[in-house]
């Protein structure tokens, strides 16, 4: 995995940070994208560079805007000269009940969760193709089973699954494109204990996963999945069989 570079969007905290650290441990160089989490991104970058100098960089971009996507890819290419892996992890998640839904909410969620992965993939494709690289999109089990009051979020993640399958066709044979669909890995801060209990009752393994479950799947898709493309891997403890 040495001499390979991964760009992970939304990598300052939570699942994105766990993915960045896990890939870094294998010898990869990592580009830690963030928007407003400047402190966390810089702390993670410093931590990784202390382990291996010049192996990580933090890049800020507001993915609501297409020009920011272009700037992010350009700055990422300058880091090591190429991108071998693009992980579209950045996402916004908040309720949008139909009774109060606004155009602003639609634009923000769709732009960050769906439009940005498309245009980042487009812009990174020449480098990925040259290096026989891959794209991994982080979607959600609610892409197929919508979450009440989260219609726009659910739509954006459903679109990301179709984008995964479409890009897998269009960028083949040089670029593999897959997605990971997490279930109960980390709880939203505002979620009640009652809802958490209900979710686990409808999860076959009766427990939450952890961020390492996602990181290990990402590494598998990069390193050991040379004949896998256009697939969505559910990491949900069996939630989707209910």
N, C-alpha and C positions, 0 to 999 in steps of 0.2 A: 504493500500500500504506500510505500515511500515514493516521493516525487509525484504524488497525485494531490490535486487541490479540490476541495469541496466548498461550494457556496451554500450556506444554510440561512434561509430567511427566518426572521423572528428567533434568532439564536441566543439572545441575551439571557433568557430565563426559561424555566420549565422544560418542556420536551425538547425544544430547539437547543438549549444549552447542553442537555444530556447527550443529544446526538453529536454535537460539536466535540464534546470531551471524549466520547467513545471513539469517534473517528480519529481524533488526534492521537489517542493511545495506540492506534494501529500504525502510526507513522505518517498519516495524511496531514497536509497543511489545510487550515480552515479559515474561511472568511465568515466572520460573525456579523450578520446583518442585524440592525436594530432600527427602530424609529425613535421612540422617546426614552427607551431604557439605556441611556448613555452610561450611567454609572455601572450598571451590571455588565454591560458589554465590555467596557474598559477593564473591569476587574477580571472577567473571564479571559480576555485577551492577555493581560499581564500574567495571569496564572499559567496559561499554556506556553507563553514565551519564556517563562522561567524554567519550564521543563525542557523546552527545545527552542532555542533562539530563532527568531524570524520565521516562526511556524504558524502564526495566527495574526489576523488583523481585524479590526472592527470597522464597519462601514455603515453610515447612517443613510437611510432613504425612507421617504414616506411613499409607500407603494400605492396609495390612492391615485398617484399621478404617473402617467406613462413616461414623462420625461425623467422621473426619478428612477424608474426601472432601467432606462438606458444608461443613466449615470452610474447606477450600481453595477451593471455588467461591465462598463468601461473601466471603473476603478478596480473591480475584481480581477479583470484580465491583466491589469498592470502589476498586481501583487506577485504572481509567479509566471505570468505569460500565458496561462491557459486555465480553463475550467474543465475538470474531469467529471465532476458530479454536481448537479443542481438539486437541492432539496427545498421544495416549496412548502415551508412549514408555517410561515406567518399567516395569522388569521385573526379576525375580530369576531366576537361572540357576545351577543346581547339580544334580549327579546324584542320582537317587532310585531306585537299584536295587530291584526288587520284593522282594528278600530282606530289605532293611533299611528299606523305606518306612514312614513314620510318618504319623499323622493330622496332626501339627504341620506336617510338610513339605507335605502336601497343602493344608492350609488356607493356609499362607503363600504358596505359589506361585499357587494358584487365586485367592486374594483380591487379590493385587497384580497379577497378569498378566491376569486376566479380570473379576473382580467389580468392581474399582475402575474400569476403563474403562466398564463398564456404568453404574454409578451416577454417575460424573463426567459422562457423556454425558446422563443423565437430568436432572441438576441444571443443567447448562449449556444444555440444549435451549431454554428460553424465550428466553435472550439470543441464542443462535445463530440461532434461527428469526426473531427480530425483525430481525437483521442479515443474513439470507440467508448465514449462515456455513457452516462445514464442520468435520467431524471427520476426523482422520487417525489410524489405528491402526498402530502399528509391530508387525508380527507376525514370522514367521520361516519360512524354507523348510521347516523341520522340522515345521511344522504339517501338512504333507501327506506328508512322508517322515520318520517318527519317528527320533529319535536314540537309539541304544542306551544304556540306563541312565538316560535322561532322560524317562521316560514321562510324569510329571506336567507337566513343562515343555512337552513336545510336545502334550499334551492341552490345556493352557491356551492355547497359540498357535492350535491348531485351533479352539478355542472362540472365539477372538478373530476369526478369519475369519468364522465364522457370525454372530457379533455384528455385524460390519461389514455383512454382507449384510442382516441383520434390521433394523438401525437405518436402513439406506439406504431400506428400504421404509417403515418406520414414521415416519421424520422427514421424508420427502419431502412436498411439493416444496420446502420452504423450507430444508432442511439437507441438504447432500451429505455422504455418509459413504464413505470409501475406506480402503484399507490399503496399506502398503508392506511387502514381505517381503524382507528382506536375506539375502544369502548370506554369503560370506567377506568381511566388511568390516573388522572388528577381531577379533583372536584373543583368546579367553579366556586369562587369565594362566597357567592350569595346563595348557594344551594342549601336547602334545609336538610336536617337529619332525616326527616320523614321521606323526602324524595330519594335521598341516598339509599335508605333502607329498601324502598320500593324497587330501585334499580338493581340492587344486589339480589333481591328475591327473584328477579327475572334474569339472572345471570347464572349459567349452569355451574360455574365453579364457585359461586357464592363469595366472591372476594374481588377486590380491585386488583388491577395489574399495577405495574410500576414503569417508570420511564425507561428502565433498562430493557424492558420487553420491546419497546419501540426501537431503541438504539440498536439492539441486536438484530432486529429484522431489517433495519436500514443497512447495516453492515453486510448481512446476507445478500441483499439485493445488489449491492455494489460488488462484492467479492466473489460470491459463489452461485450467482444466478445468470450465467452467461446465455442460457437458453430460455429465459423467462422475460416476457414483455407483454404489456397490455393487461396486466393482472392487478387485482385489488386484494390485498391480504387483510383479513379482519383479525385484529388483535383485541378481543373483546370478552374473553373468558366464556364464550358460548352464548353471549347475549342475543346474537342474531338468529339463533335457532328457536327462540321463544316466539 
